[in-house]
Amino acid sequence: MSNFLYKQIKDHLLQLIADNRQVPHYKLPSENQLAMKFNTSRITAKRALTELQEEGYIYRYQGKGSYINTEKQNSKAEPSASFICMLLPNIGSNFISNIVSGARTVLKQNGYHLLLMSEREEDLLQDNLVSNLVELGVKGIIVFPNSSARYNKDLLLLAFNKFPVVFVDRTLHNIDVSSVSSDHLEMSKKAVQHLIDRDCKNIGLITVPAEYGSSSARRISGYERAHMENNLLIKSSNILYVTKDMPDLTERICEYFRTNPDLDGILSYGDIIGIHVYSAIRACGIGVPQDMKVIFFDNEYMNYQDILPFSSTCISQRSLEIGETAANLIIKYLKKHSIGNDKIMIDCDIIEKDSTRI
C-alpha cells in the first residue's frame, strides 16, 4: 500500500513545482520531511523524488537537497486531475441522487471532480476495480455499500493504509473506517413515538433483517427501545422480516396483517417493500388512518401520491447533508494528509401526511 502514499507524495511535489516554478532555486522538502508529513518511510519519499528527477522536473545535489528545474518550461508540472470516486450499488432512488448531488456541490466548490461508479459488490471483487481506481489517480473514495452489508476487502485495506475512504449510510463499528449516516436508531424511536402520541398501542415493524446492514440493525433497536421507554410490550409476532426479492411478498404481508388483527400502527421499510405494503393494505381492506396508522422510512413516494391509496407520513433522511458531509471529510483528509476515524450521524425529519393524522 506504499504505492498509494507514494502517489500522494508525488502529486504534492508536482503541485509545489507548479506553484513555485518561477522561484529561482526553489528547494523542495527533503526525504525525511516528506516521510514525516505523510507518515511513511524515507524509501517511499525517495521514490517520488527520484521519479521527478528522471522526468526532468527537479535536480538534486547530494547532501544539499532537491530543487525545481526551471528550464523545463514546456512541460506542465501539474498534478493529475483531482477526482473523487463515489461507488454506488445503483442510482435509481431520490435518496442516493441527493447524496450524489450534495457531494458533487461540495467537491466542485473545492476544485474536485466527482466520478460515479455503479457496480455490484461482486463485480468489485472480481474486477479489482478499487485497485484500478487508485492506480488511475483517484484521490479518495466515497462508498455507498449495498444492502447485503459485505465490504470489499480492498476498500478496507485502503482505509487501513491511510487512503481517504468514507462510507455513507452505513456505520462500521469496531472498524477504523470513517462513515456518515443517518441516526437510524433515533430515527426509528422518533417514528414509534410519533405513532404512540397518536394513540397507537400495538405497533408493528416491517423490515429487512438486521444482518442486511447496520442501518437495519439500528432501526430494529430503535423500535425496541421506544417500546421499552414507553412501557409497551414487544411482541415478536409484530415484527415481520422480509427482503425485496421474496416471492409473493404482498401475500406474505397480507398474512402478517391477518394474523395480527390488533395492529393499529405500522412502521415499514420503504423502497419496493413499501409498494407491497401499500398493496397489502388495500387488498386487506384496512382503513388508513382510522384502522391503522402508517409511517414509512424515507420520503420515496411523494411524486406518486395521486395514484397511491393514501398519502403516507414518512421519516425523511437528510440525504443532501449526508453527501455534503462525506465530501467535506474527504477534503479534510486530503488537506491534512491525515485520515481520521469519524463516525458522523445525522438527524432526520418526520413529514406528516394523511396516514397518521388524527
Residue pairs with C-beta under 8 A, 6 or more apart in sequence:
1 157
1 158
1 160
1 161
1 163
2 40
2 41
2 43
2 44
3 134
3 135
4 134
4 158
4 161
4 162
4 163
5 38
5 40
5 44
5 161
5 162
6 40
6 44
6 47
6 48
7 134
7 137
8 38
8 337
9 34
9 38
9 40
9 44
9 45
9 48
10 48
10 51
10 52
11 79
11 80
11 137
11 139
12 34
12 38
12 79
12 337
13 28
13 29
13 34
13 48
13 49
13 52
13 57
13 58
14 52
14 57
14 77
14 78
14 79
15 78
15 79
16 26
16 28
16 29
16 68
17 28
17 52
17 57
17 58
17 68
17 77
18 76
18 77
18 78
18 79
20 26
20 68
21 68
21 70
21 77
22 70
23 68
24 70
25 67
26 67
26 68
27 65
27 66
27 67
28 49
28 58
28 65
28 66
28 67
28 68
29 37
30 65
30 66
31 42
31 45
31 46
31 49
32 42
32 45
34 45
34 48
34 49
35 41
35 42
35 44
35 45
37 337
38 44
38 45
38 337
39 162
39 337
39 338
49 58
49 60
49 66
52 58
52 66
53 59
53 60
53 66
56 69
56 72
56 75
57 68
57 69
57 72
57 75
57 77
58 66
58 67
58 68
58 69
59 66
59 67
59 69
60 66
60 67
61 67
80 137
81 113
81 137
82 111
82 112
82 113
82 139
83 112
83 113
83 114
83 115
83 136
83 137
83 138
83 139
84 103
84 107
84 112
84 113
84 114
84 115
84 138
84 139
84 140
84 141
84 142
84 327
84 330
85 114
85 115
85 116
85 117
85 133
85 138
85 140
85 141
85 142
86 100
86 103
86 114
86 115
86 116
86 117
86 141
86 142
86 143
86 144
87 117
87 118
87 119
87 124
87 130
87 141
87 142
87 143
87 144
87 155
88 96
88 100
88 116
88 117
88 118
88 119
88 144
89 118
89 119
89 120
89 121
89 144
89 145
89 146
89 147
90 96
90 118
91 97
91 100
91 116
91 118
93 271
93 300
94 299
94 300
94 319
95 298
95 300
95 317
95 319
96 144
96 319
98 319
98 320
98 323
99 144
99 168
99 169
99 319
99 320
99 322
99 323
99 326
100 114
100 116
100 323
101 320
101 323
102 319
102 320
102 321
102 322
102 323
102 324
102 325
102 326
102 327
103 114
103 142
103 323
103 324
103 326
103 327
104 114
104 323
104 327
105 323
105 324
105 327
106 323
106 324
106 327
106 328
106 331
107 113
107 114
107 327
107 330
107 331
108 114
110 327
110 331
112 139
112 331
115 138
117 129
117 133
119 127
119 129
120 146
121 145
121 146
121 148
121 150
121 152
123 129
124 130
124 152
124 154
124 155
125 152
125 153
128 154
130 141
130 152
130 154
130 155
130 158
131 154
133 141
134 158
134 163
139 164
139 330
139 334
140 163
140 164
140 165
140 166
140 330
140 333
140 334
141 155
141 158
141 163
141 164
141 165
141 166
142 165
142 166
142 167
142 168
142 326
142 327
142 330
143 155
143 165
143 166
143 167
143 168
144 167
144 168
144 169
145 151
145 167
145 169
145 170
145 213
147 208
147 212
147 213
147 216
148 212
148 213
149 170
149 211
149 212
149 213
149 214
151 172
155 165
156 175
156 177
158 165
159 165
159 176
159 177
159 178
159 339
160 176
162 338
162 339
163 339
164 329
164 330
164 333
164 334
164 339
165 177
165 178
166 177
166 178
166 179
166 180
166 326
166 329
166 330
167 177
167 178
167 179
167 180
167 181
168 179
168 180
168 181
168 322
168 323
168 326
169 181
169 182
169 215
169 322
170 179
170 181
170 213
170 214
170 215
171 179
171 181
171 214
171 215
171 218
171 343
171 345
172 179
172 214
173 214
176 341
177 341
178 329
178 339
178 340
178 341
178 342
178 343
178 344
179 342
179 343
179 344
180 322
180 325
180 326
180 329
180 342
180 344
180 346
181 214
181 215
181 322
181 344
181 345
181 346
182 215
182 317
182 318
182 322
182 345
182 346
182 347
182 348
183 345
183 346
183 347
183 348
184 214
184 215
184 216
184 218
184 219
184 222
185 218
185 219
185 221
185 222
185 225
186 222
186 345
186 347
186 348
187 219
187 222
187 297
187 315
187 317
187 348
188 218
188 219
188 220
188 221
188 222
188 223
188 226
188 267
188 315
189 222
189 223
189 225
189 226
189 229
190 222
190 315
190 348
190 350
191 222
191 267
191 295
191 297
191 315
191 350
192 203
192 222
192 223
192 226
192 227
192 267
193 226
193 230
194 295
194 313
194 350
194 352
194 356
195 203
195 265
195 267
195 293
195 295
195 356
196 203
196 226
196 230
196 232
198 265
198 289
198 293
198 356
198 358
199 264
199 358
200 264
200 265
200 293
201 232
201 264
202 235
202 238
202 260
202 262
202 263
202 264
202 265
203 223
203 227
203 232
203 238
203 263
203 264
203 265
203 266
203 267
204 238
204 239
204 240
204 256
204 260
204 263
204 265
204 266
204 267
205 220
205 223
205 238
205 239
205 240
205 266
205 267
205 268
206 240
206 242
206 253
206 256
206 266
206 267
206 268
206 269
206 273
206 277
207 216
207 219
207 220
207 239
207 240
207 241
207 242
207 268
207 269
208 216
208 241
208 242
208 243
208 244
208 269
208 273
209 216
209 241
209 243
210 216
210 217
210 220
211 217
212 243
219 297
220 239
223 239
223 267
224 234
227 233
227 234
228 234
237 259
237 260
238 260
238 263
240 252
240 253
240 256
242 249
242 252
242 253
242 269
242 273
244 271
244 272
244 273
246 252
249 273
249 276
250 276
250 279
250 280
250 283
251 280
253 276
253 277
253 279
253 280
254 280
254 283
254 284
256 280
257 263
257 280
257 281
257 284
257 286
258 284
263 292
264 291
264 292
264 293
265 292
265 293
265 294
265 295
266 277
266 292
266 293
266 294
266 295
267 295
267 297
268 274
268 277
268 294
268 295
268 296
268 297
269 296
269 297
270 296
270 297
270 298
270 300
270 301
270 314
271 298
271 300
274 296
274 300
274 301
277 294
277 296
278 308
278 309
281 288
281 292
281 294
281 309
281 310
282 309
286 292
288 294
288 309
288 310
288 354
288 355
289 310
289 354
289 355
289 356
289 357
289 358
293 313
293 355
293 356
294 310
294 312
294 313
294 355
294 356
295 312
295 313
295 314
295 315
295 350
295 355
295 356
296 312
296 313
296 314
296 315
297 314
297 315
298 314
298 315
298 316
298 317
299 314
299 315
299 316
299 317
299 351
300 314
301 308
301 312
301 314
305 311
305 353
310 353
310 354
310 355
311 353
311 354
311 355
312 353
312 354
312 355
313 350
313 351
313 352
313 353
313 354
313 355
313 356
313 357
314 350
314 351
314 353
315 348
315 349
315 350
315 351
316 348
316 349
316 350
316 351
317 346
317 348
318 346
318 347
318 348
318 349
321 346
322 346
325 344
325 346
329 340
329 342
329 344
332 340
333 339
333 340
